[in-house]
Amino acid sequence: MCGKRAVRCGYQSGKQRWKCRPCKKVFFWKRKDVRKRSERKLFDRWLTDYQSLSSVAKKKNVHRTTLTRRFKNIWIEVKQNTSLKTEEPTVLLLDGLYISGDCVVLIVFDGISNKPLLWGFAKRENFCNWLNILNRIKSSNISVRGIVSDGQKGLILALKTIFPHIPHQRCMAHVVRLSLAWLTMKPKTEAGILLRKLILLLHKIKTKEEAKTWIDSHAKWRETFNDFLKEKSINPLTGYRWYTHRKLRAVNSLINRALPNLFIFLEDSMIPSTTNKVEGGINAPLVELLHRHRGTNIFRQKILVCAYLNKRKE
């Protein structure tokens, strides 16, 4: 079949047929670029749109092993979108998500455009790894209006190193969630009951006056129960001593560390009080996708993360 003297010969399954005059054979023209492009769209749909490989294969009327073979070379084509451009000053929402025991994806989210701005993979969420991410932000000359984070120690130190003068909002949701977990649903002491009531009021603060009232109330609580928090227990056999109310002391310490950065969102309406846009908008769907594709190796899990974040970015 030469195909040089082919003529149109109707349609079959919605595709144009051709007929070669010399050899009288009917065939379809196949374009490798079109097939490759359609396979890439099919791959992205399966990877990021919550469809199982079997359901995608059924729609294409092929076996799932056929798709697995076709997708084999596409895995290495997915790369991180490295363009860092914003038209106006942005608010950065920073968070880390562990995708395995020794791999975490560090995400920088643009709170103005509601899109992922940058991300990177590391073994641990620590000072050095966050420093590398923030250095890339600074070197791209992006104008940063404010920063919101969950208060991870290495991240805070990196922020003080790279962006010492940028307003930093401590994620209020993390403070409330962790405090309530330590205090439990029904505290046994008066100090715990009163502190839990104060913690539940945090999300209701909308003005500077309400924030000042809350800070004064917490200072009064701390002064009232100062001696109570210093109580210690002792083991009569070993003589070992420890603080009796360790959970209460932990909550008090958490609030004291977060307090300088807890109400920055009241100074600028564009700065959110939480990192919920990342937690619910990025992390939660990403965790569900990773669970759907469970069993894949860490290399392909990283590719899945990049494909999903690229899609959200575009």
Residue frames as qw, qx, qy, qz and C-alpha x, y, z in Angstrom:
[[0.000, 0.889, 0.457, 0.000, 0.00, 0.00, 0.00],
 [0.472, 0.262, -0.003, 0.842, 1.69, 3.21, -1.17],
 [0.168, -0.726, -0.494, 0.448, -0.92, 5.73, 0.00],
 [0.195, -0.274, 0.220, 0.916, 0.27, 8.31, -2.54],
 [0.251, -0.125, -0.548, -0.788, -2.82, 7.93, -4.72],
 [0.072, -0.357, -0.868, 0.338, -5.34, 7.54, -1.90],
 [0.251, -0.387, -0.317, -0.828, -8.86, 8.91, -2.06],
 [0.396, -0.158, 0.513, -0.745, -11.50, 9.45, 0.61],
 [0.415, -0.090, -0.861, -0.279, -13.61, 6.38, 1.29],
 [0.594, -0.586, -0.410, -0.368, -16.32, 7.33, 3.79],
 [0.224, -0.593, 0.518, -0.574, -16.19, 7.18, 7.58],
 [0.756, -0.187, -0.627, 0.000, -15.96, 4.39, 10.11],
 [0.596, -0.530, -0.449, 0.402, -16.48, 4.97, 13.86],
 [0.099, -0.967, -0.113, 0.204, -16.30, 8.69, 13.23],
 [0.423, -0.558, 0.457, 0.549, -12.92, 8.45, 11.48],
 [0.531, 0.689, -0.239, -0.432, -12.10, 9.30, 7.86],
 [0.833, -0.031, 0.514, 0.204, -11.23, 6.24, 5.76],
 [0.220, 0.714, -0.454, -0.486, -8.90, 6.30, 2.77],
 [0.910, 0.203, 0.362, 0.005, -8.55, 3.91, -0.15],
 [0.245, -0.546, 0.588, 0.544, -5.36, 3.30, -2.12],
 [0.695, 0.523, -0.093, -0.484, -6.21, 3.13, -5.83],
 [0.398, 0.501, -0.750, -0.168, -3.34, 0.86, -6.97],
 [0.164, 0.118, -0.959, 0.200, -3.74, -1.84, -4.30],
 [0.514, -0.413, -0.503, -0.559, -7.43, -1.23, -3.46],
 [0.490, -0.274, -0.701, 0.439, -6.76, -1.32, 0.31],
 [0.285, -0.822, -0.206, -0.448, -8.76, 0.74, 2.78],
 [0.609, -0.105, -0.461, 0.637, -6.86, 2.30, 5.69],
 [0.259, -0.941, -0.216, 0.020, -6.77, 5.14, 8.22],
 [0.404, 0.647, -0.303, 0.571, -4.08, 7.81, 8.32],
 [0.713, -0.591, -0.289, 0.242, -2.26, 7.73, 11.68],
 [0.207, 0.799, -0.233, 0.514, -0.48, 10.77, 13.06],
 [0.660, -0.109, -0.573, 0.473, 2.00, 10.04, 15.83],
 [0.090, 0.189, -0.297, 0.932, 1.78, 13.57, 17.27],
 [0.571, -0.326, -0.162, -0.735, -2.01, 13.40, 17.59],
 [0.828, -0.228, -0.511, -0.033, -1.84, 9.97, 19.20],
 [0.513, 0.031, -0.509, 0.690, 0.85, 11.11, 21.64],
 [0.152, -0.262, 0.154, -0.941, -1.17, 14.18, 22.56],
 [0.718, -0.317, -0.282, -0.552, -4.34, 12.17, 23.14],
 [0.784, -0.144, -0.556, 0.234, -2.46, 9.63, 25.25],
 [0.281, 0.132, -0.426, 0.850, -1.03, 12.44, 27.38],
 [0.432, -0.303, -0.001, -0.849, -4.53, 13.87, 27.96],
 [0.833, -0.239, -0.435, -0.246, -5.76, 10.39, 28.87],
 [0.634, 0.013, -0.558, 0.536, -2.83, 9.97, 31.26],
 [0.001, 0.217, -0.304, 0.928, -3.52, 13.31, 32.98],
 [0.636, -0.305, -0.200, -0.680, -7.21, 12.45, 33.26],
 [0.845, -0.200, -0.496, 0.025, -6.42, 9.14, 34.93],
 [0.541, 0.089, -0.487, 0.680, -3.68, 10.58, 37.15],
 [0.069, 0.017, -0.331, 0.941, -5.47, 13.65, 38.52],
 [0.463, -0.161, -0.204, -0.847, -9.22, 13.23, 37.95],
 [0.503, -0.152, 0.672, -0.521, -10.07, 10.42, 40.40],
 [0.868, 0.258, -0.151, -0.397, -10.77, 7.84, 37.67],
 [0.746, -0.324, 0.575, 0.090, -9.48, 4.31, 38.04],
 [0.027, -0.427, 0.732, 0.530, -7.31, 2.80, 35.32],
 [0.259, 0.247, 0.929, 0.094, -9.97, 0.16, 34.66],
 [0.297, 0.751, 0.481, -0.342, -12.72, 2.74, 34.08],
 [0.128, 0.742, -0.328, -0.571, -10.49, 4.79, 31.74],
 [0.132, -0.222, 0.889, 0.378, -9.56, 1.63, 29.81],
 [0.327, 0.451, 0.824, -0.104, -13.21, 0.62, 29.53],
 [0.295, 0.810, 0.177, -0.476, -14.12, 3.98, 27.99],
 [0.158, 0.670, -0.556, -0.466, -11.32, 3.60, 25.43],
 [0.945, 0.201, 0.008, -0.259, -12.33, -0.04, 24.79],
 [0.551, 0.505, -0.630, 0.212, -8.87, -1.40, 25.61],
 [0.809, -0.364, -0.420, 0.190, -7.43, -3.51, 28.40],
 [0.371, -0.925, 0.079, 0.021, -5.87, -1.78, 31.42],
 [0.746, -0.326, 0.343, 0.469, -2.49, -3.43, 30.74],
 [0.532, 0.557, 0.339, 0.540, -2.53, -1.76, 27.32],
 [0.074, -0.953, -0.057, -0.288, -2.87, 1.63, 28.98],
 [0.677, -0.671, 0.206, 0.221, -0.15, 0.75, 31.48],
 [0.738, 0.060, 0.363, 0.565, 2.20, 0.00, 28.58],
 [0.317, 0.741, 0.274, 0.524, 1.27, 3.23, 26.79],
 [0.302, -0.937, -0.018, -0.176, 1.70, 5.31, 29.94],
 [0.861, -0.289, -0.027, 0.417, 5.11, 3.87, 30.77],
 [0.551, 0.200, 0.096, 0.804, 7.08, 6.52, 28.85],
 [0.083, -0.783, -0.244, -0.567, 4.80, 9.41, 29.84],
 [0.656, -0.675, -0.266, 0.208, 5.71, 9.23, 33.55],
 [0.617, -0.259, 0.036, 0.742, 9.12, 10.79, 32.96],
 [0.235, 0.495, 0.337, 0.766, 7.66, 13.68, 30.92],
 [0.348, -0.855, -0.340, -0.178, 5.83, 15.27, 33.88],
 [0.517, 0.116, -0.293, 0.796, 7.94, 18.05, 35.34],
 [0.204, -0.669, -0.446, 0.558, 7.50, 20.90, 37.77],
 [0.260, 0.841, 0.271, 0.389, 6.27, 24.19, 36.36],
 [0.605, -0.261, -0.205, 0.724, 9.14, 26.51, 37.29],
 [0.122, 0.553, 0.204, 0.799, 7.70, 29.84, 36.15],
 [0.321, -0.528, -0.545, 0.567, 7.43, 32.24, 39.09],
 [0.055, 0.260, 0.231, 0.936, 5.35, 35.22, 38.04],
 [0.078, -0.676, -0.673, 0.289, 2.75, 37.29, 39.85],
 [0.214, 0.669, 0.312, 0.639, 1.23, 40.50, 38.57],
 [0.278, -0.781, 0.061, -0.556, 0.83, 42.12, 42.00],
 [0.078, -0.449, 0.744, -0.489, 2.13, 41.74, 45.59],
 [0.727, -0.153, -0.611, -0.275, 1.13, 38.35, 46.90],
 [0.584, -0.526, 0.448, -0.425, 0.46, 36.66, 50.22],
 [0.464, 0.317, -0.826, -0.038, 2.39, 33.41, 50.64],
 [0.832, -0.338, 0.198, -0.393, 0.78, 30.43, 52.38],
 [0.297, 0.516, -0.801, 0.062, 3.45, 27.90, 53.36],
 [0.831, -0.248, 0.337, -0.367, 2.85, 24.30, 54.35],
 [0.111, 0.425, -0.887, -0.140, 4.49, 20.88, 54.17],
 [0.890, 0.009, 0.069, -0.451, 2.80, 17.57, 53.33],
 [0.300, -0.403, 0.862, 0.072, 4.46, 14.22, 54.00],
 [0.770, 0.281, -0.305, -0.485, 3.76, 11.81, 51.14],
 [0.879, -0.004, -0.464, 0.112, 5.84, 9.06, 52.76],
 [0.726, -0.618, -0.150, 0.262, 7.98, 8.53, 55.83],
 [0.550, -0.409, 0.199, 0.701, 11.06, 10.14, 54.29],
 [0.235, 0.265, 0.464, 0.812, 9.59, 12.48, 51.67],
 [0.037, 0.713, 0.480, -0.509, 7.75, 15.76, 52.21],
 [0.332, 0.550, 0.397, 0.656, 6.53, 18.23, 49.61],
 [0.201, -0.476, -0.272, 0.812, 7.02, 21.87, 50.65],
 [0.228, 0.658, 0.607, 0.382, 4.27, 23.98, 49.07],
 [0.091, -0.294, -0.101, 0.946, 4.25, 27.75, 48.52],
 [0.166, 0.632, 0.742, 0.150, 0.69, 28.86, 47.74],
 [0.071, 0.183, 0.121, 0.973, -0.32, 32.23, 46.29],
 [0.034, 0.461, 0.745, -0.481, -3.12, 33.47, 48.53],
 [0.245, 0.474, -0.020, -0.845, -4.17, 36.18, 46.06],
 [0.481, 0.294, -0.568, -0.600, -4.58, 34.11, 42.88],
 [0.820, -0.135, 0.412, -0.373, -5.40, 30.91, 44.81],
 [0.875, 0.416, -0.248, -0.013, -2.83, 28.89, 42.89],
 [0.840, -0.368, 0.124, 0.378, 0.33, 26.95, 43.84],
 [0.174, 0.946, -0.247, -0.118, 3.35, 29.16, 43.23],
 [0.351, 0.588, -0.720, 0.113, 6.26, 26.83, 43.96],
 [0.893, -0.365, 0.162, -0.207, 6.96, 23.47, 45.55],
 [0.348, 0.595, -0.718, 0.096, 9.87, 21.19, 46.25],
 [0.925, -0.227, -0.292, -0.089, 10.62, 17.76, 47.71],
 [0.040, 0.643, -0.640, 0.419, 12.79, 17.03, 50.73],
 [0.528, -0.071, -0.831, 0.161, 13.41, 14.29, 53.28],
 [0.318, -0.506, -0.618, 0.511, 12.45, 16.47, 56.23],
 [0.005, -0.881, -0.269, -0.388, 10.62, 19.73, 56.87],
 [0.636, -0.504, -0.167, 0.560, 13.48, 21.70, 58.42],
 [0.099, -0.843, 0.042, 0.527, 15.34, 25.01, 58.30],
 [0.274, -0.364, 0.622, 0.637, 17.71, 24.18, 55.41],
 [0.257, 0.349, 0.821, 0.371, 15.01, 22.86, 53.08],
 [0.080, 0.876, 0.458, -0.132, 12.67, 25.79, 53.72],
 [0.225, -0.724, 0.207, 0.619, 15.61, 28.15, 53.27],
 [0.300, -0.054, 0.717, 0.627, 16.20, 26.79, 49.76],
 [0.157, 0.648, 0.718, 0.201, 12.53, 27.27, 48.83],
 [0.092, -0.913, -0.257, 0.304, 12.37, 30.82, 50.22],
 [0.329, -0.505, 0.392, 0.695, 15.64, 31.76, 48.50],
 [0.273, 0.265, 0.739, 0.556, 14.04, 30.85, 45.15],
 [0.014, 0.846, 0.534, -0.002, 11.10, 33.12, 45.99],
 [0.252, -0.832, 0.017, 0.494, 13.40, 35.99, 46.92],
 [0.367, -0.288, 0.558, 0.686, 15.67, 35.58, 43.86],
 [0.252, 0.481, 0.728, 0.419, 12.63, 35.75, 41.53],
 [0.035, 0.035, -0.040, 0.998, 11.90, 39.31, 42.75],
 [0.310, -0.565, -0.699, -0.311, 8.32, 38.48, 43.74],
 [0.153, -0.422, 0.252, -0.857, 6.75, 41.19, 45.87],
 [0.434, -0.309, -0.832, 0.155, 5.58, 39.55, 49.11],
 [0.304, -0.602, -0.073, -0.735, 2.85, 41.33, 51.05],
 [0.595, -0.468, 0.446, -0.478, 2.49, 38.84, 53.88],
 [0.411, 0.226, -0.883, -0.019, 3.16, 35.25, 54.92],
 [0.771, -0.317, 0.186, -0.520, 0.97, 32.67, 56.67],
 [0.485, 0.295, -0.821, 0.060, 2.39, 29.44, 58.10],
 [0.792, -0.419, -0.406, -0.181, 1.68, 26.75, 60.68],
 [0.402, -0.827, 0.318, -0.231, 4.58, 27.74, 62.93],
 [0.965, 0.018, -0.100, 0.243, 7.01, 24.90, 62.20],
 [0.512, -0.757, 0.120, 0.388, 10.27, 25.81, 63.98],
 [0.574, -0.085, 0.466, 0.668, 12.57, 25.42, 60.98],
 [0.251, 0.674, 0.510, 0.472, 10.18, 27.41, 58.80],
 [0.237, -0.951, -0.187, 0.063, 9.97, 30.28, 61.30],
 [0.547, -0.578, 0.282, 0.537, 13.76, 30.50, 61.48],
 [0.487, 0.212, 0.554, 0.641, 14.00, 30.46, 57.66],
 [0.080, 0.854, 0.434, 0.276, 11.41, 33.26, 57.43],
 [0.371, -0.890, 0.004, 0.265, 13.36, 35.38, 59.91],
 [0.572, -0.316, 0.436, 0.618, 16.46, 34.84, 57.78],
 [0.331, 0.280, 0.610, 0.664, 15.01, 35.54, 54.31],
 [0.122, -0.645, -0.398, -0.640, 11.97, 37.76, 55.00],
 [0.350, -0.214, -0.615, 0.673, 12.66, 39.39, 58.39],
 [0.098, 0.190, 0.172, -0.962, 10.48, 42.45, 57.72],
 [0.398, -0.176, -0.625, -0.648, 7.47, 40.78, 56.05],
 [0.592, -0.253, 0.342, -0.685, 4.33, 40.43, 58.25],
 [0.321, 0.104, -0.939, -0.057, 4.03, 36.79, 59.35],
 [0.688, -0.258, 0.068, -0.675, 0.62, 35.47, 60.41],
 [0.122, -0.179, 0.959, -0.185, 0.60, 32.34, 62.55],
 [0.439, -0.203, -0.711, -0.510, -2.12, 29.95, 61.36],
 [0.452, -0.290, 0.399, -0.743, -4.87, 30.29, 63.94],
 [0.894, -0.020, -0.228, -0.385, -6.48, 26.98, 62.95],
 [0.698, 0.211, -0.621, 0.287, -3.33, 25.08, 63.91],
 [0.006, 0.311, -0.571, 0.760, -3.12, 26.85, 67.27],
 [0.669, -0.165, 0.169, -0.705, -6.78, 26.13, 68.07],
 [0.890, 0.095, -0.386, -0.223, -6.66, 22.53, 66.84],
 [0.576, 0.239, -0.660, 0.419, -3.51, 21.62, 68.78],
 [0.164, -0.300, 0.493, -0.800, -4.66, 23.41, 71.93],
 [0.772, -0.128, 0.046, -0.621, -8.03, 21.64, 71.97],
 [0.841, 0.144, -0.521, -0.010, -6.32, 18.29, 71.41],
 [0.373, 0.236, -0.669, 0.598, -4.10, 18.82, 74.46],
 [0.320, -0.204, 0.393, -0.838, -6.92, 20.19, 76.64],
 [0.004, 0.220, 0.975, 0.038, -9.34, 17.38, 75.61],
 [0.239, -0.526, -0.560, -0.593, -13.11, 17.75, 75.33],
 [0.580, -0.740, -0.230, -0.249, -13.71, 17.84, 79.09],
 [0.324, 0.490, -0.555, 0.589, -10.79, 19.24, 81.11],
 [0.629, -0.432, -0.624, 0.168, -10.73, 18.12, 84.75],
 [0.404, -0.333, -0.319, 0.790, -9.34, 21.34, 86.26],
 [0.103, 0.872, 0.333, -0.343, -10.75, 24.84, 86.52],
 [0.144, -0.640, 0.402, 0.639, -7.72, 26.23, 84.71],
 [0.243, 0.019, 0.843, 0.479, -8.28, 23.82, 81.80],
 [0.201, 0.676, 0.709, -0.030, -11.99, 24.64, 81.57],
 [0.032, 0.886, 0.101, -0.452, -11.37, 28.41, 81.47],
 [0.189, -0.497, 0.581, 0.617, -8.49, 28.09, 79.00],
 [0.302, 0.262, 0.855, 0.331, -10.59, 25.94, 76.68],
 [0.177, 0.834, 0.490, -0.184, -13.29, 28.63, 76.65],
 [0.072, -0.799, 0.228, 0.552, -10.66, 31.21, 75.71],
 [0.291, -0.198, 0.775, 0.525, -9.32, 29.02, 72.90],
 [0.296, 0.520, 0.788, 0.146, -12.81, 28.59, 71.43],
 [0.104, 0.889, 0.246, -0.371, -13.17, 32.39, 71.22],
 [0.366, -0.419, 0.444, 0.702, -10.15, 32.80, 68.93],
 [0.274, 0.279, 0.732, 0.558, -12.04, 32.14, 65.68],
 [0.012, 0.826, 0.564, 0.016, -14.67, 34.75, 66.62],
 [0.302, -0.657, 0.009, 0.691, -12.19, 37.65, 66.84],
 [0.510, 0.651, 0.431, 0.361, -12.77, 40.11, 63.99],
 [0.082, 0.940, -0.008, 0.332, -11.52, 43.48, 65.31],
 [0.418, 0.426, -0.519, 0.612, -8.47, 44.85, 67.11],
 [0.426, -0.477, 0.318, -0.700, -10.56, 45.67, 70.18],
 [0.949, -0.163, -0.041, -0.267, -11.70, 42.05, 70.45],
 [0.792, 0.292, -0.408, 0.348, -8.10, 40.90, 70.05],
 [0.083, 0.512, -0.474, 0.711, -6.94, 43.22, 72.83],
 [0.701, -0.379, 0.192, -0.573, -9.72, 41.96, 75.09],
 [0.977, 0.021, -0.208, -0.029, -8.71, 38.36, 74.41],
 [0.573, 0.411, -0.470, 0.531, -5.03, 39.08, 75.12],
 [0.235, -0.501, 0.411, -0.725, -5.95, 40.75, 78.42],
 [0.877, -0.243, 0.042, -0.413, -8.16, 37.77, 79.35],
 [0.907, 0.164, -0.333, 0.199, -5.33, 35.34, 78.64],
 [0.281, 0.491, -0.485, 0.667, -2.89, 37.45, 80.67],
 [0.537, -0.439, 0.294, -0.657, -5.36, 37.43, 83.57],
 [0.974, -0.074, -0.130, -0.173, -5.76, 33.64, 83.30],
 [0.728, 0.333, -0.433, 0.414, -1.98, 33.19, 83.31],
 [0.017, -0.506, 0.458, -0.731, -1.61, 35.40, 86.38],
 [0.743, -0.350, 0.132, -0.554, -4.43, 33.62, 88.22],
 [0.994, -0.076, 0.046, -0.057, -3.08, 30.12, 87.65],
 [0.340, 0.759, -0.527, 0.176, 0.63, 30.90, 87.69],
 [0.331, -0.472, 0.751, -0.321, 1.31, 28.94, 90.88],
 [0.868, 0.119, 0.369, -0.309, -1.01, 26.14, 89.74],
 [0.779, 0.591, -0.208, -0.028, 1.05, 25.65, 86.56],
 [0.180, 0.686, -0.654, 0.265, 4.25, 25.39, 88.61],
 [0.791, -0.346, 0.392, -0.317, 3.03, 22.45, 90.69],
 [0.382, 0.476, -0.785, -0.102, 5.24, 19.38, 90.50],
 [0.948, -0.219, -0.016, -0.232, 4.82, 15.68, 91.22],
 [0.028, -0.657, 0.746, -0.103, 7.51, 13.43, 92.66],
 [0.856, 0.034, -0.505, -0.108, 8.25, 9.75, 92.44],
 [0.607, -0.712, 0.279, -0.216, 8.88, 8.58, 96.04],
 [0.954, -0.097, 0.189, 0.209, 11.11, 5.72, 94.89],
 [0.708, 0.310, 0.132, 0.620, 13.44, 7.53, 92.50],
 [0.259, -0.622, -0.152, 0.723, 12.95, 11.14, 93.57],
 [0.250, 0.215, 0.529, 0.782, 12.24, 12.13, 89.95],
 [0.139, 0.588, 0.405, -0.687, 10.17, 15.33, 89.70],
 [0.176, 0.277, 0.623, 0.710, 7.99, 16.59, 86.83],
 [0.276, 0.005, 0.055, -0.960, 5.37, 19.25, 86.21],
 [0.358, 0.255, 0.831, -0.342, 1.94, 17.93, 87.19],
 [0.498, 0.706, 0.382, -0.328, -0.04, 19.84, 84.57],
 [0.419, -0.256, 0.552, 0.674, 2.18, 19.35, 81.54],
 [0.286, 0.526, 0.684, 0.417, -0.60, 19.62, 78.94],
 [0.062, -0.942, -0.310, 0.110, -1.80, 22.93, 80.37],
 [0.368, -0.691, 0.282, 0.555, 1.76, 24.24, 80.38],
 [0.446, 0.067, 0.664, 0.596, 2.16, 23.09, 76.76],
 [0.181, 0.767, 0.561, 0.254, -0.96, 24.97, 75.65],
 [0.223, -0.928, -0.086, 0.285, 0.14, 28.06, 77.56],
 [0.449, -0.453, 0.462, 0.617, 3.59, 27.89, 75.96],
 [0.401, 0.372, 0.681, 0.487, 2.04, 27.41, 72.51],
 [0.057, 0.910, 0.402, 0.080, -0.12, 30.53, 72.91],
 [0.349, -0.825, 0.114, 0.430, 2.77, 32.60, 74.28],
 [0.464, -0.204, 0.572, 0.645, 4.94, 31.74, 71.25],
 [0.276, 0.487, 0.684, 0.469, 2.15, 32.35, 68.74],
 [0.059, -0.817, -0.453, 0.352, 0.73, 35.51, 70.32],
 [0.153, -0.576, 0.211, 0.775, 3.05, 38.07, 68.60],
 [0.083, 0.168, -0.682, -0.707, 1.94, 36.75, 65.18],
 [0.167, 0.344, 0.915, -0.131, -1.59, 35.62, 65.97],
 [0.227, 0.785, 0.488, -0.307, -3.53, 38.74, 64.98],
 [0.240, -0.297, 0.417, 0.825, -1.54, 40.07, 62.00],
 [0.141, 0.424, 0.771, 0.455, -4.59, 39.46, 59.78],
 [0.072, -0.839, -0.478, 0.248, -6.33, 42.36, 61.54],
 [0.226, -0.626, 0.193, 0.721, -3.68, 44.76, 60.19],
 [0.178, 0.328, -0.605, -0.704, -4.17, 43.74, 56.54],
 [0.756, 0.200, 0.317, -0.538, -7.46, 42.39, 55.18],
 [0.705, 0.492, -0.445, -0.250, -5.64, 40.55, 52.34],
 [0.175, 0.374, -0.878, 0.242, -3.76, 38.33, 54.80],
 [0.755, -0.320, -0.445, -0.360, -5.86, 35.32, 55.89],
 [0.496, -0.632, 0.446, -0.394, -5.83, 34.09, 59.47],
 [0.821, -0.171, 0.543, -0.052, -5.28, 30.43, 58.51],
 [0.013, 0.409, -0.772, -0.486, -3.62, 28.21, 55.90],
 [0.643, 0.254, 0.644, -0.329, -6.95, 26.52, 55.15],
 [0.609, 0.666, -0.174, -0.395, -6.62, 27.31, 51.43],
 [0.281, 0.519, -0.805, -0.063, -3.65, 24.95, 51.36],
 [0.312, -0.126, 0.876, -0.345, -4.92, 22.42, 53.90],
 [0.600, 0.377, 0.599, -0.373, -8.34, 21.96, 52.31],
 [0.578, 0.724, -0.054, -0.372, -7.73, 23.12, 48.73],
 [0.432, 0.639, -0.633, -0.074, -4.41, 21.37, 48.04],
 [0.101, -0.383, 0.883, -0.254, -3.41, 18.90, 50.74],
 [0.645, 0.093, 0.604, -0.459, -6.75, 17.12, 51.19],
 [0.812, 0.501, -0.032, -0.297, -7.33, 16.36, 47.45],
 [0.368, 0.641, -0.673, 0.019, -3.67, 15.43, 47.10],
 [0.330, -0.280, 0.841, -0.326, -3.86, 12.94, 49.97],
 [0.775, 0.273, 0.407, -0.399, -6.95, 11.39, 48.36],
 [0.678, 0.635, -0.320, -0.188, -5.15, 11.10, 45.02],
 [0.105, 0.551, -0.813, 0.156, -2.11, 9.49, 46.65],
 [0.550, -0.072, 0.739, -0.383, -4.41, 7.03, 48.38],
 [0.807, 0.452, 0.123, -0.359, -6.15, 6.22, 45.10],
 [0.680, 0.601, -0.416, 0.047, -2.76, 5.51, 43.49],
 [0.571, -0.622, 0.517, -0.142, -1.39, 3.68, 46.53],
 [0.924, 0.019, 0.353, 0.149, 1.21, 1.05, 45.79],
 [0.600, 0.741, -0.070, 0.292, 3.21, 3.22, 43.39],
 [0.721, -0.120, -0.212, 0.648, 6.85, 3.88, 44.20],
 [0.252, -0.728, -0.192, 0.607, 8.08, 7.18, 45.61],
 [0.231, -0.148, 0.456, 0.846, 9.35, 8.35, 42.20],
 [0.070, -0.437, -0.704, -0.556, 5.87, 8.09, 40.68],
 [0.270, -0.747, -0.547, 0.265, 4.28, 9.60, 43.78],
 [0.250, -0.510, 0.058, 0.821, 6.42, 12.70, 43.24],
 [0.056, 0.097, 0.622, 0.775, 5.32, 12.79, 39.60],
 [0.171, -0.634, -0.741, -0.143, 1.69, 12.55, 40.73],
 [0.269, -0.716, -0.307, 0.566, 2.20, 15.52, 43.07],
 [0.180, -0.314, 0.327, 0.873, 3.82, 17.58, 40.29],
 [0.011, -0.316, -0.749, -0.582, 1.05, 16.70, 37.81],
 [0.204, -0.732, -0.646, 0.076, -1.68, 17.71, 40.26],
 [0.261, -0.692, -0.131, 0.660, 0.01, 20.98, 41.29],
 [0.172, -0.096, 0.512, 0.836, 0.75, 21.84, 37.64],
 [0.065, -0.526, -0.753, -0.391, -2.92, 21.34, 36.86],
 [0.259, -0.797, -0.457, 0.298, -3.95, 23.58, 39.76],
 [0.315, -0.491, 0.130, 0.802, -1.39, 26.17, 38.69],
 [0.114, 0.087, 0.614, 0.776, -2.63, 26.31, 35.11]]
